Amino acid sequence: MPPRLRFDEGERADLHLHSHHSDGLHSPEALVRMALDAGLVAVAITDHATTAGVVPACQAGARLGLHVLPGVELNSADGDLLGLWIDVHDPDLQRFLAATRAQRTTRTRRVCERLASQGIALSWTELEALASPGAPMRSHAARLLVARGHCTDVDEAFQRWLGHGAPAWVPGRAPSLEACAQAIQRAGGLAVEAHPMFHVARYGLDPDQRCAQLAALGVCGLELLPPPQRRLAPTAEALAQAAGRQGLLALGGSNFHGRGQTRARLGEPTVGGPTLARLQAMLPAHSCHRGAFGRATWRAQRLSPDELERSFEPETVVLDRLHRSDLLAIDPPQDRPTPYPQGRPFVLLGPGAIGRQAWVRAQLEAAGAARIGAATGHDYPRVAWHLYEMYGGRRPRDARDLLRFELDRHLWADQAARCCALYYDPPTGLDPVALKATLRRGIGRMRFYRLVVGELRDTSFTSFLHMPDPEDVDRECWHLRRLGMADPRDKP
């Protein structure tokens, strides 16, 4: 299912749902079906400290026609944050979540000990069975209290036994608000404070100071629409005014855990299409989802609606092994000279763009850029790897980019060695960025594949054309010289 490029005014989304992978009652697939029945067009799966439910929800959404935002909820020592449009494969985020879950399990055991001291014994085995496939949390203890007849619902269980100041209350050793915000932002997501009126009312915080604190941490909005309880309406109103002064968005999500579990109902409240569009526009440059929106926009401008829909149906390519897969273990070069030698602009054409070489040359000449020779890239993946290393290091997303190039080599087989670098002298006044856009538009349709090799999977791929921005020409040409692709006009 293609990324959604726009949402209409009347379309609604619930950005705060919990599945049974944390403390929700329903599976991710069931949540998707329930959201469709409620007339929603998008949801965010925001389980506590886990992203295990995101991929199943995305798969169900793709089948059934609902857009699913990858999300998570992080409970800090100073309020709770939702992370929207995160990269669920980010290793730093996953390490952060694993540490948080371990602390949560320790806290839940202590809660059970406190309840036992009050004459209420909860079996840890029962809690594990209730929490499966997730890990036991205080919410599961609340559900067990309801099942045993100690309370009428989960909300009462927290008010009477588990909440702040209650007999079985155990302070958590949660990470700081700043650490949670940074974890979300490093994973390319947007941080939103969840149900802030509870935290502000409980601790008597000043709304303006709270919103200023959140804005300083890079939080983009607060869940304020509408207040969940009438007594919190004044607090929510004060927060909404303070948020507006700080430029923070007023958002809404149901915090739905399951039918009959709490008083929350799926789809109440929601946010509208224009708000979703504003959130998409706020995604940071390193967000993997921002790139997906850009690629989808690129296609939408060039394909008919039917062609656009078909272009997002991936072919499955299964490889026993990757050619030169040891490239993933190459250490980045450390001996970079400063400053870099003077270089010339170039265009690096990958195997998927081989059939367009003549067209690229014609475009260069039409723009007044004199082509001065070409160098064949027999070791093209190594060239591509060094370029990506130079632009950001050995991060997982760079490894996925290299897998795209390796897949391209397999699909083009004996033509792979024909990839090349074209050098040119730009005329005075040529805009390299505009020329790059022209060349990329002419390379052809992007093709998507599903690559399966061991545990590495990639679901997006484009024919590769690389052209440096002006400030990167010198250092890129230095890398090419090191790899034997010297400028043809350079003298020995």
C-alpha positions in Angstrom: 0.0 0.0 0.0 1.6 3.3 -1.0 2.4 6.0 1.6 -0.5 8.4 2.0 0.5 11.7 0.5 -2.5 13.7 1.6 -5.5 13.5 3.9 -8.9 15.2 3.5 -10.5 17.4 6.1 -13.2 14.9 7.0 -10.8 12.0 7.4 -9.9 11.0 11.0 -7.0 9.1 12.7 -6.5 7.7 16.2 -2.8 8.2 17.2 -2.8 6.3 20.5 -3.6 2.6 20.5 -2.3 -0.4 22.5 -2.2 -4.0 21.3 -1.6 -7.2 23.3 2.1 -6.8 22.7 2.1 -4.5 25.7 -1.0 -4.0 27.9 -3.8 -4.0 25.3 -6.4 -6.7 24.9 -6.5 -7.0 21.1 -4.0 -8.1 18.5 -2.6 -5.5 16.0 -4.7 -7.1 13.2 -7.9 -6.9 15.3 -7.2 -3.2 16.0 -6.8 -2.5 12.3 -10.2 -4.1 11.6 -11.8 -2.3 14.5 -10.4 1.1 13.3 -11.9 0.4 9.8 -15.2 -0.4 11.4 -15.0 2.9 13.2 -14.5 4.8 9.9 -10.9 5.8 10.6 -8.3 6.1 7.8 -5.2 5.9 9.9 -4.0 4.7 13.3 -0.8 4.7 15.3 0.2 1.6 17.3 1.9 2.9 20.4 2.6 0.0 22.7 4.6 0.6 25.9 8.3 0.2 25.3 7.9 -2.2 22.4 7.4 -2.1 18.7 6.5 -5.8 18.3 3.0 -4.9 17.2 3.9 -2.4 14.5 4.9 -4.7 11.6 1.8 -7.0 12.0 -0.4 -3.9 12.1 1.3 -2.4 9.0 0.8 -5.7 7.2 -2.9 -5.9 8.1 -3.3 -2.2 7.2 -1.8 -2.9 3.7 -4.2 -5.7 3.1 -7.3 -4.0 4.4 -6.7 -0.4 3.3 -5.8 1.4 6.6 -2.7 3.5 7.0 -0.7 2.5 10.1 1.9 4.9 11.7 4.8 3.1 13.4 4.8 4.3 17.0 5.7 3.6 20.6 4.8 5.0 24.1 7.7 5.8 26.4 6.9 6.3 30.1 9.4 8.7 31.6 10.0 9.9 35.2 8.4 13.2 34.2 5.5 12.3 31.9 4.8 10.1 29.0 5.8 10.5 25.3 4.4 9.0 22.2 6.9 8.5 19.3 5.2 8.7 15.9 6.7 7.6 12.6 9.7 6.0 14.2 12.1 3.7 12.5 11.3 0.4 14.3 14.5 -1.1 13.1 16.7 1.5 14.7 19.2 -0.4 17.0 19.7 2.4 19.5 15.9 2.6 20.0 15.6 -1.1 20.4 18.3 -1.2 23.1 16.6 1.7 24.9 13.2 -0.2 24.8 14.8 -3.4 26.0 16.3 -1.6 29.0 12.9 0.0 29.8 11.1 -3.3 29.6 13.5 -4.8 32.1 12.9 -2.0 34.6 9.1 -2.4 34.0 9.2 -6.1 34.9 11.1 -5.4 38.1 8.5 -2.8 39.1 5.6 -5.2 38.3 7.1 -7.8 40.6 7.4 -5.3 43.4 3.7 -4.3 42.8 2.7 -7.9 43.3 4.7 -8.0 46.6 2.9 -4.9 47.8 -0.5 -6.4 46.9 0.5 -9.6 48.7 1.2 -7.6 51.9 -2.4 -6.3 51.6 -3.8 -9.8 51.4 -4.1 -10.0 47.6 -1.9 -12.7 46.1 -1.4 -12.5 42.3 0.4 -15.4 40.7 3.3 -14.4 38.4 2.5 -17.3 36.2 -1.1 -16.1 35.7 0.3 -12.6 35.0 2.6 -14.0 32.3 -0.2 -15.9 30.7 -2.4 -12.8 30.7 0.4 -10.7 29.3 1.4 -13.1 26.5 2.7 -12.3 23.9 4.0 -9.3 25.9 5.6 -9.1 29.3 3.7 -8.5 32.6 2.9 -4.8 33.5 0.9 -3.0 36.1 -2.0 -3.0 33.7 -2.1 -6.8 33.7 -2.1 -6.7 37.5 -5.1 -4.4 37.2 -6.9 -6.7 34.9 -6.3 -9.6 37.2 -7.7 -7.6 40.1 -10.8 -7.1 38.0 -11.0 -10.8 37.2 -10.7 -11.7 40.8 -13.6 -9.3 41.7 -11.5 -6.8 43.7 -12.5 -4.0 41.3 -15.1 -3.3 38.6 -12.8 -2.1 35.9 -9.1 -1.3 35.3 -9.6 2.4 36.0 -10.9 1.6 39.5 -8.0 -0.8 40.0 -5.5 2.0 39.5 -7.4 4.5 41.6 -7.9 2.1 44.5 -4.7 -0.1 44.4 -2.0 0.7 41.9 -2.0 4.4 41.1 0.1 7.1 42.7 -0.4 7.1 46.5 -2.5 3.9 46.4 -1.5 1.0 48.8 0.3 -1.0 46.0 2.0 2.0 44.4 5.6 1.5 43.5 7.7 4.4 42.1 9.3 3.4 38.8 12.9 3.8 37.8 11.9 5.3 34.5 14.2 7.1 32.1 14.2 10.9 32.0 11.9 12.9 29.8 14.9 14.2 27.9 16.2 10.7 27.3 12.8 9.5 25.9 12.6 12.5 23.6 16.1 11.9 22.3 15.4 8.2 21.7 12.4 9.0 19.6 14.1 11.8 17.7 17.2 9.6 16.9 14.9 7.0 15.4 13.5 9.7 13.1 10.2 10.1 14.9 8.1 12.9 16.3 7.7 13.2 20.1 4.2 14.0 21.5 3.3 14.2 25.1 0.6 11.7 26.0 -2.4 12.8 28.3 -0.5 15.8 29.7 -3.4 17.1 31.8 -3.1 14.2 34.2 0.6 14.9 34.9 0.1 18.7 35.1 -2.9 18.4 37.5 -1.3 15.7 39.7 1.9 17.7 40.3 0.5 21.2 40.1 2.7 22.3 37.2 2.5 25.6 35.5 1.2 25.0 31.9 3.4 27.7 30.4 6.5 26.3 32.0 5.6 22.8 31.1 5.0 23.7 27.4 8.3 25.6 27.3 10.1 22.6 28.7 8.5 20.3 26.1 9.3 22.8 23.2 12.9 23.0 24.4 13.2 19.2 24.1 11.9 19.2 20.6 8.4 17.8 21.4 6.0 18.8 18.6 2.6 18.5 20.3 0.4 17.4 23.2 -2.7 15.2 23.5 -5.4 17.6 24.4 -8.5 16.9 22.3 -10.8 16.7 24.2 -10.0 16.3 27.9 -10.8 12.8 29.0 -12.6 13.8 32.2 -14.7 16.9 32.9 -12.8 17.9 36.0 -9.6 18.2 33.8 -11.2 20.6 31.3 -9.7 23.7 32.9 -6.3 22.1 32.9 -6.6 21.1 29.3 -7.7 24.5 28.3 -4.8 26.2 30.0 -2.4 23.7 28.4 -3.9 24.3 25.0 -3.4 28.1 25.3 0.2 27.5 26.5 0.9 25.1 23.7 -0.3 27.6 21.1 2.1 30.2 22.5 5.0 27.7 22.1 3.9 26.5 18.7 3.0 23.0 19.8 0.2 21.1 18.1 -3.0 20.1 19.9 -3.5 16.4 19.1 -5.8 13.7 20.2 -5.7 9.9 20.7 -8.0 7.5 22.5 -5.4 5.6 24.6 -7.5 2.5 23.7 -6.5 -0.7 25.5 -9.5 -2.9 24.7 -13.2 -3.1 24.9 -14.3 -3.3 28.6 -10.7 -2.7 29.9 -10.9 1.0 30.5 -13.4 3.7 29.8 -11.5 4.8 26.7 -13.1 4.1 23.3 -11.3 3.6 20.0 -11.6 6.7 17.8 -12.5 9.1 20.7 -10.8 11.5 20.3 -9.2 11.6 16.9 -7.2 14.1 14.7 -8.1 15.3 11.3 -6.4 15.0 7.9 -4.8 18.5 7.9 -3.1 17.7 11.3 -1.7 14.5 9.9 -0.3 16.5 6.9 1.3 19.0 9.3 2.9 16.1 11.3 4.3 14.5 8.1 5.8 17.9 7.1 7.6 18.1 10.5 9.4 14.8 10.1 13.2 15.3 10.4 15.5 15.0 7.4 16.9 11.6 8.6 13.5 10.0 9.0 13.2 6.9 6.9 9.5 7.7 6.4 10.2 11.2 5.0 12.1 9.4 2.2 9.2 7.2 1.5 6.9 10.1 1.2 9.3 11.8 -1.1 9.6 8.7 -3.3 5.8 8.3 -3.4 5.4 11.9 -4.4 8.0 11.5 -7.2 6.0 8.6 -8.6 2.6 10.3 -8.2 3.7 13.1 -10.4 4.7 10.7 -13.2 2.3 7.7 -13.1 -1.4 7.2 -13.6 -3.3 6.2 -10.4 -3.4 2.6 -11.5 0.3 2.5 -12.4 1.1 4.2 -9.1 -0.8 1.5 -7.1 0.8 -1.3 -9.0 4.3 0.2 -8.6 4.0 -0.4 -4.8 3.3 -4.2 -5.2 6.8 -5.6 -4.5 8.2 -8.6 -6.3 9.8 -11.1 -4.0 13.4 -11.9 -4.8 15.0 -14.7 -2.7 18.8 -15.0 -2.8 20.8 -17.8 -1.2 23.7 -15.4 -0.7 24.7 -11.9 -1.6 27.6 -11.3 -4.1 30.4 -9.6 -2.2 28.2 -9.5 0.9 31.5 -9.1 2.9 31.3 -5.5 1.9 29.1 -4.9 4.9 32.2 -5.6 7.0 34.5 -3.0 5.3 35.9 -0.5 7.8 35.5 3.1 6.7 38.8 4.7 5.6 40.4 6.9 8.2 43.2 8.6 6.2 41.2 11.4 4.7 43.4 14.3 3.7 42.4 17.9 4.6 41.6 19.7 2.5 40.5 17.4 -0.3 42.1 17.8 -3.7 40.3 19.9 -6.2 37.7 17.7 -8.0 35.2 17.9 -10.8 31.4 17.1 -10.7 30.5 13.7 -11.8 27.4 11.4 -12.3 27.6 7.9 -11.0 25.3 5.5 -12.9 24.3 2.2 -11.3 23.3 -0.9 -13.1 19.6 -0.1 -13.0 20.3 3.1 -15.0 22.5 1.6 -17.6 19.9 1.9 -20.3 19.7 5.6 -19.8 23.4 6.5 -20.2 22.9 8.1 -23.6 20.0 10.1 -22.3 22.0 11.3 -19.3 24.9 12.4 -21.7 22.4 14.3 -23.9 21.0 16.1 -20.8 24.4 17.1 -19.7 25.2 18.5 -23.1 21.9 20.3 -23.4 22.6 22.0 -20.0 25.9 23.2 -21.4 28.1 20.9 -19.3 30.9 19.4 -21.4 31.5 15.7 -20.8 35.2 15.1 -20.4 35.3 11.3 -20.3 34.1 8.3 -18.4 35.5 5.7 -16.1 34.0 2.2 -15.8 33.1 1.2 -12.3 34.0 -2.6 -12.3 33.9 -2.5 -8.5 30.7 -0.5 -8.4 29.3 -1.7 -5.0 32.6 -0.8 -3.3 32.3 2.7 -4.8 28.7 3.0 -3.7 29.6 1.8 -0.2 32.3 4.4 0.2 30.0 7.1 -0.9 27.4 6.1 1.7 30.1 5.7 4.3 31.2 9.3 3.6 27.6 10.6 4.0 26.8 9.2 7.4 28.8 6.2 8.6 28.0 2.6 9.1 24.4 2.9 10.2 21.8 0.2 9.4 20.1 2.4 6.8 23.4 2.6 4.9 23.7 -1.2 5.0 20.2 -1.3 3.5 21.2 1.0 0.7 24.1 -1.2 -0.1 21.7 -4.2 -0.3 19.8 -2.3 -2.9 22.9 -2.0 -5.0 23.7 -5.7 -4.5 20.2 -6.7 -5.5 20.5 -4.5 -8.6 23.7 -6.4 -9.6 21.8 -9.7 -9.4 18.9 -8.5 -11.4 21.2 -7.1 -14.2 23.7 -9.9 -14.0 26.4 -9.5 -16.7 25.5 -5.9 -17.3 26.5 -4.9 -13.7 30.1 -4.2 -14.6 28.9 -1.5 -17.1 28.1 1.0 -14.5 30.2 4.1 -14.9 31.1 7.6 -13.7 30.6 10.4 -16.1 32.7 13.6 -15.6 31.8 17.0 -16.9 32.9 20.6 -16.7 29.8 22.7 -15.7 29.4 26.1 -17.5 29.3 29.2 -15.4 26.0 29.7 -13.8 24.8 26.0 -14.0 22.7 25.0 -11.1 24.0 21.4 -10.2 21.0 20.8 -8.0 18.5 21.6 -10.8 20.5 19.4 -13.2 20.4 16.6 -10.6 16.6 16.8 -10.4 16.4 16.7 -14.2 18.5 13.6 -14.5 16.7 11.8 -11.7 13.3 12.5 -13.4 14.6 10.9 -16.6 16.0 7.7 -15.2 12.7 5.9 -15.2 10.2 4.4 -12.8 11.3 3.2 -9.5 10.8 -0.5 -8.8 10.2 -2.0 -5.4 11.4 -5.5 -4.4 11.2 -7.6 -1.3 14.7 -8.9 -0.7 15.1 -12.0 1.6 18.6 -13.1 2.5 19.2 -14.5 5.9 17.7 -12.0 8.4 18.2 -9.0 6.1 15.1 -7.7 4.4 14.6 -4.6 2.2 11.3 -3.6 0.7 12.3 -0.6 -1.4 14.7 -0.1 -4.3 15.4 2.5 -6.9 17.6 2.6 -10.0 20.6 4.5 -8.8 21.9 7.7 -10.1 24.2 9.8 -8.0 25.4 13.3 -8.5 27.2 15.4 -5.9 26.1 18.7 -4.6 28.7 21.5 -5.2 30.1 21.4 -1.6 30.7 17.6 -1.9 32.5 17.4 -5.2 36.1 17.5 -3.9 35.8 14.8 -1.2 33.8 12.5 -3.5 36.3 12.8 -6.3 39.0 12.0 -3.7 37.2 8.8 -2.8 36.9 7.8 -6.5 40.6 8.4 -7.1 41.4 6.0 -4.2 39.2 3.4 -5.8 40.9 3.6 -9.2 38.2 5.8 -11.0 40.4 8.8 -11.7 39.4 11.8 -13.7 40.4 11.1 -17.3 42.0 14.6 -17.6 44.3 14.1 -14.6 47.9 13.7 -15.5 49.9 10.7 -14.1 
